[in-house]
Amino acid sequence: MTNTVRFVNSIHKIGQEQWTGLCRTDNPFLRFDFLAALEDSHSIGSTESGWLPHYALLEKQDQLLAIAPIFQKMHSYGEYVFDWAWADAYQRHGLKYYPKLVWAIPFTPSTGPRIITQAKPEQQAHYVQLIARALTGYCQHHQFSGWHCLFPEQSTNEAISQTPAPLPIMSRTSCQFHWFNENFNDFDHYLEKFTSRKRKNIKKERSRLQSLGFQFSTKTANEITPSDIETFYHCYQLTYAKRNMRGYLSLEFFQLILQSMPEQLVLVQAQQIGTSLACALYFKDDDNLYGRYWGCLEEFDSLHFECCYYQGIEYCIEHDISHFDPGTQGEHKISRGFEPTLCHSQHWIAHPQFSQAINEFLIEEESDIQNYITQATSSLPFNATHSSQKNA
């Protein structure tokens, strides 16, 4: 009996019972409810969205062994591992870069599991490699430019990197800024890590908003009402509109996850004279907080930092959460104590010459990333007693 991989174009063709039966992680972005809400709200699933579900099912006869979230992509929006230059180079040479396959969570640049299975770790690594080989074969058969696994956790990243392939599977690194809880008692205890000047700067930022009459509330689970979600969504879309853009996700998506997974949501509201002027929506699991969506009706100095960083840190301290991933990019996080953290992706390109050129680029880029992390670490605001470095 051999293992086979087949592809389905909707999570509903797998079903919640089969999905939940395989899923051992409490990561919110691999929950059936999260991915189904993306489909059911039409945030993905159309040519316009550019994300077409193409889930990979690893099976042995009639037994389902593992599932991976795979998507056909018609562009590179919503990935946050940037390959626009690769696509441009293809176009200049009269070649098609799209469609491609992406092994990732749509619109979610957060490191996490990229496979669900009940297998033991050593068997899971084998399953990851079988899926990677199936993606390679799929791209060759359908003449796709290649496939890309974005933000896999360490074991998946290592398994993919060791997968035999007709052309090399190429590793890429990037840098995000994350916060780590060191058993802090409260926010002031956390600030004891800082140099005196940096500590004063943060206290000044927070007191400035208090002087303007801002009050902050944090809600989770059933404390969050449908009206709260509507207010949040208005803030979210207005923030995009100020940049002549539109948020990827629909109101229906947020309404659906409020119904199906409220226990993994955290909503921060900023109010002034009883009016909500800004909101930040987080996800959580047992030991991680994930900052994801933000919006405001009116801009105020430091309001984003308070809603998206300081309130998140306070929530982690209060609930004994070890790790806070506030989202991608943003060097301004360094001065607030978020530490440079390595993230990974894996890439397989079908065209031999482009594969070689991209591989050479990635080798040079990795050296630049390592130098950047060294420089960023030296800029952390911690005093000599408490300085630390956590690269994952």
For each residue, the residues with C-beta under 8 A, 3 or more apart:
1: 60 61
2: 60
3: 58 59 60 65 130
4: 58 59 60
5: 56 57 58 59 130 131 134
6: 56 57 59
7: 54 55 56 57 70 138
8: 13 14 53 54 55 57
9: 13 52 53 54 55
10: 13 14 39 45 53 55
11: 14 19 32 35 36 39 53 55
12: 15 36 39
13: 8 9 10 55
14: 8 10 11 18 19 55 57 67
15: 12 18 19
16: 19 20 32 36
17: 20 21
18: 14 15 21 22 64
19: 11 14 15 16 22 23 32 67 116
20: 16 17 23 32
21: 17 18 118
22: 18 19 64 66 67 116 117 118
23: 19 20 30 31 32 116
24: 116 117 118
25: 30 112 113 116 285
26: 285 286
27: 30 31 112 113 285 288
28: 31 34 261 264 283 284 285 290
29: 34 35 105 108 110 112 283 290
30: 23 25 27 34 35 69 105 112 113 116
31: 23 27 28 34 35 261 264
32: 11 16 19 20 23 35 36
33: 36 37 256 257 260 261
34: 28 29 30 31 37 38 257 261
35: 11 29 30 31 32 38 39 69 105
36: 11 12 16 32 33 39 40 256 260
37: 33 34 40 41 43 253 256 257 260
38: 34 35 41 43 44 45 51 106 249 253
39: 10 11 12 35 36 42 43 44 45 53
40: 36 37 252 256
41: 37 38 249 250 252 253 256
42: 39 45 46 49 250 252
43: 37 38 39 49 106 107 248 249 250 253
44: 38 39 49 51 52 53 71 106
45: 10 38 39 42 49 51 52 53
46: 42 49 52
47: 50 52 74
48:
49: 42 43 44 45 46 248
50: 47 73 74 75 77 78
51: 38 44 45 71 72 73 78 106
52: 9 44 45 46 47 71 72 73 74
53: 8 9 10 11 39 44 45 70 71
54: 7 8 9 70 71 72 101
55: 7 8 9 10 11 13 14 67 68 69 70
56: 5 6 7 67 68 70 103 131 134 135
57: 5 6 7 8 14 64 66 67
58: 3 4 5 64 65 66 67 68 117 127 130 131 134
59: 3 4 5 6 62 63 64 65
60: 1 2 3 4 63 65
61: 1
62: 59
63: 59 60
64: 18 22 57 58 59 67
65: 3 58 59 60 117 119 127
66: 22 57 58 115 116 117 119 124 127 131
67: 14 19 22 55 56 57 58 64 115 116 117
68: 55 56 58 103 114 115 116 128 131
69: 30 35 55 103 104 105 114
70: 7 53 54 55 56 101 102 103 135 147
71: 44 51 52 53 54 101 102 104 106
72: 51 52 54 99 100 101 102
73: 50 51 52 76 79 98 99 100 101 102
74: 47 50 52 98 99
75: 50 98
76: 73 79 82 83 84 87
77: 50 248
78: 50 51 106 107 248
79: 73 76 82 83 102 104 109 148 150
80: 109 150 328
81: 109 148 150 151 172 174 345
82: 76 79 85
83: 76 79 86 87 148 347
84: 76 87 88
85: 82 88 89
86: 83 89 90 97 349 354 358
87: 76 83 84 90 91 97 98
88: 84 85 91 92
89: 85 86 92 93 354 357
90: 86 87 93 95 96 97 145 351 354
91: 87 88 94 95 97
92: 88 89
93: 89 90
94: 91
95: 90 91 145 351 354
96: 90 145
97: 86 87 90 91 100 145
98: 73 74 75 87 145
99: 72 73 74 144 145
100: 72 73 97 139 144 145 146 147 148
101: 54 70 71 72 73 135 138 139 144 146 147 148
102: 70 71 72 73 79 147 148 149 150
103: 56 68 69 70 114 131 135 147 148 149 150 152
104: 69 71 79 108 114 148 149 150 151
105: 29 30 35 69 108 110 112 151
106: 38 43 44 51 71 78 248
107: 43 78 248 249
108: 29 104 105 151 292
109: 79 80 81 150 151 176 327 328 343
110: 29 105 151 290 292 325 327
111: 151 152 153 325 343 344 392
112: 25 27 29 30 105 151 152 153
113: 25 27 30 116 152 153 156
114: 68 69 103 104 128 149 151 152 153 156
115: 66 67 68 124 127 128 131 156
116: 19 22 23 24 25 30 66 67 68 113
117: 22 24 58 65 66 67 123 124 127
118: 21 22 24
119: 65 66 123 124 127
120: 123 124
121: 124 125 155
122: 125 126
123: 117 119 120 126 127
124: 66 115 117 119 120 121 127 128 155 159
125: 121 122 128 129 155 158 159
126: 122 123 129 130 159
127: 58 65 66 115 117 119 123 124 130 131
128: 68 114 115 124 125 131 132 156 159 160 163
129: 125 126 132 133 159 160 162 163
130: 3 5 58 126 127 133 134
131: 5 56 58 66 68 103 115 127 128 134 135
132: 128 129 135 136 147 149 159 160 163 165 169 346 348
133: 129 130 136 137 163 164 165
134: 5 56 58 130 131 137 138
135: 56 70 101 103 131 132 138 139 147 348
136: 132 133 139 140 147 165 166 348
137: 133 134 140 141
138: 7 101 134 135 141 142 144 147
139: 100 101 135 136 142 143 144 145 146 147 348 350
140: 136 137 143 166 350
141: 137 138
142: 138 139
143: 139 140 350
144: 99 100 101 138 139 147 350
145: 90 95 96 97 98 99 100 139 349 350 351
146: 100 101 139 347 348 349 350 351 355
147: 70 100 101 102 103 132 135 136 138 139 144 347 348
148: 79 81 83 100 101 102 103 104 345 346 347 348
149: 102 103 104 114 132 152 156 157 160 345 346 347
150: 79 80 81 102 103 104 109 345
151: 81 104 105 108 109 110 111 112 114 343 344 345
152: 103 111 112 113 114 149 156 157 160 344 345 346
153: 111 112 113 114 156 157
154: 157 158 344 392
155: 121 124 125 158 159
156: 113 114 115 128 149 152 153 159 160
157: 149 152 153 154 160 161 171 344 346
158: 125 154 155 161 162
159: 124 125 126 128 129 132 155 156 162 163
160: 128 129 132 149 152 156 157 163 169 346
161: 157 158 169 171 346
162: 129 158 159
163: 128 129 132 133 159 160 169
164: 133
165: 132 133 136 168 169 348
166: 136 140
167: 348 349 350 352 355
168: 165 348 355 359
169: 132 160 161 163 165 346 347 348
170: 346 347 348 349 355 358 359 362
171: 157 161 344 345 346 347 362 366
172: 81 344 345 346 347 362 365 366
173: 342 343 344 345 365 366 369 370
174: 81 342 343 344 345 369
175: 340 341 342 343 369 372 373 376
176: 109 325 327 328 329 340 341 343
177: 326 330 331 333 334 338 339 340 341 376
178: 323 324 325 326 338 339 341 390 392
179: 309 312 313 316 323 324 326 337 338 339
180: 322 323 324 339 388 390
181: 184 316 317 320 321 322 323 324
182: 193 388
183:
184: 181 187 189 190 317
185: 189 317
186: 189 190 314 317
187: 184 190 191 310 313 314 317
188: 191 192
189: 184 185 186 192 317
190: 184 186 187 193 313 317 337
191: 187 188 194 199 202 203
192: 188 189 199 386
193: 182 190 337 381 382 383 386
194: 191 198 199 202 337 381 382 383
195: 198 199 381 382 383
196: 199 200 383
197: 200 201
198: 194 195 201 202 335 381
199: 191 192 194 195 196 202 203 381
200: 196 197 203 204
201: 197 198 204 205 335
202: 191 194 198 199 205 206 310 336
203: 191 199 200 206 207
204: 200 201 207 208
205: 201 202 208 209 301 302 305 306
206: 202 203 209 210 302 306 310
207: 203 204 210 211
208: 204 205 211 212 301 302
209: 205 206 212 214 270 300 302 303 306
210: 206 207 213 214
211: 207 208
212: 208 209 272 300
213: 210 272 273
214: 209 210 270 271 272 277 300 303 306
215: 270 271 272
216: 268 269 270 271 306 307 311
217: 268 269 271
218: 266 267 268 269 311 314 315
219: 223 224 228 266 267 269
220: 223 224 262 263 265 266 267 284
221: 224 262 263 265
222: 262
223: 219 220
224: 219 220 221 228 229 258 262 265 267
225: 228 229
226: 229 230 255 258
227: 230 231
228: 219 224 225 231 232 267 269 279
229: 224 225 226 232 233 251 254 255 258
230: 226 227 233 234 251
231: 227 228 234 235 269 276 279
232: 228 229 235 236 254 267 269 279 281 293 295
233: 229 230 236 237 251 254 295
234: 230 231 237 238 295 297
235: 231 232 238 239 276 277 278 279 294 295 296 297
236: 232 233 239 240 247 249 279 281 293 294 295
237: 233 234 240 241 246 247 295
238: 234 235 241 242 295 296 297
239: 235 236 242 243 247 294 295 296
240: 236 237 243 245 246 247 295
241: 237 238 244 245 246
242: 238 239
243: 239 240
244: 241
245: 240 241
246: 237 240 241
247: 236 237 239 240 293
248: 43 49 77 78 106 107
249: 38 41 43 107 236 253 254 293
250: 41 42 43 253 254
251: 229 230 233 254 255
252: 40 41 42 255 256
253: 37 38 41 43 249 250 256 257
254: 229 232 233 249 250 251 257 258 281
255: 226 229 251 252 258 259
256: 33 36 37 40 41 252 253 259 260
257: 33 34 37 253 254 260 261 262 265
258: 224 226 229 254 255 262 265
259: 255 256 262
260: 33 36 37 256 257
261: 28 31 33 34 257 264 265
262: 220 221 222 224 257 258 259 265
263: 220 221
264: 28 31 261 283 284 285
265: 220 221 224 257 258 261 262 281 282 283 284
266: 218 219 220 281 282 283 284 289 315
267: 218 219 220 224 228 232 279 280 281 282
268: 216 217 218 279 280 281 282 307 308 311 312
269: 216 217 218 219 228 231 232 276 278 279
270: 209 214 215 216 276 277 278 279 296 303 306 307
271: 214 215 216 217 274 275 276 277
272: 212 213 214 215 275 277
273: 213
274: 271
275: 271 272
276: 231 235 269 270 271 279 297
277: 214 235 270 271 272 296 297 298 300 303
278: 235 269 270 294 295 296 297 300 303 304 307
279: 228 231 232 235 236 267 268 269 270 276 294 295 296 307
280: 267 268 291 293 294 307 308 311 312
281: 232 236 254 265 266 267 268 292 293 294
282: 265 266 267 268 289 290 291 292 312 315
283: 28 29 264 265 266 289 290 292
284: 28 220 264 265 266 288 289 290 321
285: 25 26 27 28 264 288
286: 26
287: 321 322 323
288: 27 284 285 321 322 323 324 325
289: 266 282 283 284 312 315 316 321 323 324 325
290: 28 29 110 282 283 284 325 327
291: 280 282 294 308 309 312 324 325 326 327
292: 108 110 281 282 283 327
293: 232 236 247 249 280 281
294: 235 236 239 278 279 280 281 291 304 307 308
295: 232 233 234 235 236 237 238 239 240 278 279
296: 235 238 239 270 277 278 279 299 300 303 304 307
297: 234 235 238 276 277 278
298: 277
299: 296 303
300: 209 212 214 277 278 296 303
301: 205 208
302: 205 206 208 209 305 306
303: 209 214 270 277 278 296 299 300 306 307
304: 278 294 296 307 308
305: 205 302 308 309 310 332 336
306: 205 206 209 214 216 270 302 303 309 310 311
307: 216 268 270 278 279 280 294 296 303 304 311
308: 268 280 291 294 304 305 311 312 326 327
309: 179 291 305 306 312 313 326 333 336 338
310: 187 202 206 305 306 313 314 336
311: 216 218 268 280 306 307 308 314 315
312: 179 268 280 282 289 291 308 309 315 316 324 326
313: 179 187 190 309 310 316 317 324 337
314: 186 187 218 310 311 317 318
315: 218 266 282 289 311 312 318 319 321
316: 179 181 289 312 313 319 320 321 322 323 324
317: 181 184 185 186 187 189 190 313 314 320
318: 314 315
319: 315 316
320: 181 316 317
321: 181 284 287 288 289 315 316 324
322: 180 181 287 288 316
323: 178 179 180 181 287 288 289 316
324: 178 179 180 181 288 289 291 312 313 316 321 338
325: 110 111 176 178 288 289 290 291
326: 177 178 179 291 308 309 312 330 333 338
327: 109 110 176 290 291 292 308 330
328: 80 109 176
329: 176
330: 177 326 327 333
331: 177 334 376
332: 305 335 336
333: 177 309 326 330 336 338
334: 177 331 338 340 376 379 380 381
335: 198 201 332 379 381
336: 202 305 309 310 332 333 381
337: 179 190 193 194 313 380 381 382
338: 177 178 179 309 324 326 333 334
339: 177 178 179 180 377 380 388 389 390 391
340: 175 176 177 334 372 373 376 377 391
341: 175 176 177 178 390 391 392
342: 173 174 175 369 373 391 392
343: 109 111 151 173 174 175 176
344: 111 151 152 154 157 171 172 173 174
345: 81 148 149 150 151 152 171 172 173 174
346: 132 148 149 152 157 160 161 169 170 171 172
347: 83 146 147 148 149 169 170 171 172 358 362
348: 132 135 136 139 146 147 148 165 167 168 169 170 355
349: 86 145 146 167 170 354 355 358
350: 139 140 143 144 145 146 167 355
351: 90 95 145 146 354 355
352: 167 355 356
353: 356 357
354: 86 89 90 95 349 351 357 358
355: 146 167 168 170 348 349 350 351 352 358 359
356: 352 353 359 360
357: 89 353 354 360 361
358: 86 170 347 349 354 355 361 362
359: 168 170 355 356 362 363
360: 356 357 363 364
361: 357 358 364 365
362: 170 171 172 347 358 359 365 366
363: 359 360 366 367
364: 360 361 367 368
365: 172 173 361 362 368 369
366: 171 172 173 362 363 369 370
367: 363 364 370 371
368: 364 365 371 372
369: 173 174 175 342 365 366 372 373
370: 173 366 367 373 374
371: 367 368 374 375
372: 175 340 368 369 375 376
373: 175 340 342 369 370 376 377 391
374: 370 371 377 378
375: 371 372 378 379
376: 175 177 331 334 340 372 373 379 380
377: 339 340 373 374 380 389
378: 374 375
379: 334 335 375 376
380: 334 337 339 376 377 387
381: 193 194 195 198 199 334 335 336 337
382: 193 194 195 337 386 387 388
383: 193 194 195 196 386 387
384: 387
385:
386: 192 193 382 383
387: 380 382 383 384
388: 180 182 339 382
389: 339 377
390: 178 180 339 341
391: 339 340 341 342 373
392: 111 154 178 341 342
